[in-house]
Amino acid sequence: MTETRVEMKVIQVDKTCPECGEGKMRNDGFVLTSNPPMYPSHCTNEFCDYRERYAEKRYPYLEYEPKQTKGERE
């Protein structure tokens, strides 16, 4: 089997609090072992007490896309 290497760019995906619109949603540090797994999260804004559970996502997370070469458009 031949290995190939592709240069990638890293994209950070974050979620702004839907309640206050200022803080970012962050995982509480544990996972609920339901099906699918749920991640309890809270808003980072000290004046907001919004909490939510996300299925299979912990913010922020990373995605990867192939880097475009000079001849390709963005």
Order of alpha helices (4+ residues) and beta strands (2+ residues): beta-beta-beta-beta-beta
